[in-house]
Amino acid sequence: MNVWGIICLILAVPFSVLSIIFALLKEKGAILISGFNTISKDDREKYDKKKMSLDMRNCLFIWSMILLLGAFLSYCISKYCAIMIILIWIILFFKEVHIDSEKAFGKYRKL
């Protein structure tokens, strides 16, 4: 296996572990989401923590599967497959990153 495949594998492991943690903690896992723990307790009650945790679990699981696919393809086909997969992961990662907390958590507001 080449370096890029190993990088994919190294990145996939923590994402898999985190997705399992979010699955086990269910709605209590929402506190682990970056930025959500800085919101006051009163404001946190205005958000659907179960949906937040579920979305984070799914996102982390998808990232880990994509990266595992990259490791597998780099082993079977070429190191360029892993590089392409890492670029896809970077795009997906930055799609999920928000500086503004309203943008990040707005879709989880309870009505």
Secondary structure, DSSP 8 states (H G I E B T S, - for coil): --HHHHHHHHHHHHHHHHHHHHHHHGGGGGGGSTTGGGS-HHHHTTB-HHHHHHHHHHHHHHHHHHHHHHHHHHHHT-HHHHHHHHHHHHHHHHHH--SSHHHHHGGGB--
